[in-house]
Amino acid sequence: MSDDRWQNKYRIESARADWHDYEGGSYFITICTKNREHYFGEIVDEEMVLSDIGKYVDEQFKNVTSHYPYAEIPLWTIMPNHVHSIVVISACRDVACNVSPTESICSEGDVARYVSTNPTDKNEYMAERSPKQGSLAVAIRGIKSAVTKFANENEILFAWQPRFHDHIIRDNGELNRVATYIENNVANWKDDEFYTP
């Protein structure tokens, strides 16, 4: 079996739009917990009551710009087993957008295997597959990593679904529809596609 076939067997193709660089724009993001477990709390009388990990997720969304200066999250809602948000990524033009090189090891959800005796080849291979600094994937992966670290440090049972869903918001009409959906998500929980009792 050739190396190409071996790598394709173990590499999950990205769900991202190949025509868009994710280094600028507005996005409707959904991040789910593993197996849609209710890790973030419960809805009681049409109000979301956050668990400790749900409160930490809320804190990460509030403070995203302090960690990722190119990212802003103006609206989000935390549900029992998922988070919906609008994420705005500013196109990076300066050093403030840079993140640590250790944050760009492999792209979200990818399982990449590589065998080489030449370190230059390996670095080039990984650079091609890593999300670019200042991109949507880096910011979302950073939030997910921080929450997982918090759970581990506090011995809280928790796991994310490996990927996240994004939808590119193309105009103000679409932005308003997404915002309305997010704002009404708790009230409409039983009609939600991610609803589990």
Stockholm file with secondary structure:
# STOCKHOLM 1.0

chainA/1-197         MSDDRWQNKYRIESARADWHDYEGGSYFITICTKNREHYFGEIVDEEMVLSDIGKYVDEQFKNVTSHYPYAEIPLWTIMPNHVHSIVVISACRDVACNVSPTESICSEGDVARYVSTNPTDKNEYMAERSPKQGSLAVAIRGIKSAVTKFANENEILFAWQPRFHDHIIRDNGELNRVATYIENNVANWKDDEFYTP
#=GR chainA/1-197 SS CCHHHHHHHHCCCCCSCTTCCSSSEEEEEEEEBGGGCCCSEEEETTEEEECHHHHHHHHHHHTHHHHCTTEEEEEEEECSSEEEEEEEECCCCSGGGCCCGGGCSSCTTCCCCCCCSCHHHHHHHHHHHSCCTTSHHHHHHHHHHHHHHHHHHTTCCCCBCSCCEEEEECSHHHHHHHHHHHHTTTTTGGGSTTCCC
#=GC SS_cons         CCHHHHHHHHCCCCCSCTTCCSSSEEEEEEEEBGGGCCCSEEEETTEEEECHHHHHHHHHHHTHHHHCTTEEEEEEEECSSEEEEEEEECCCCSGGGCCCGGGCSSCTTCCCCCCCSCHHHHHHHHHHHSCCTTSHHHHHHHHHHHHHHHHHHTTCCCCBCSCCEEEEECSHHHHHHHHHHHHTTTTTGGGSTTCCC
//
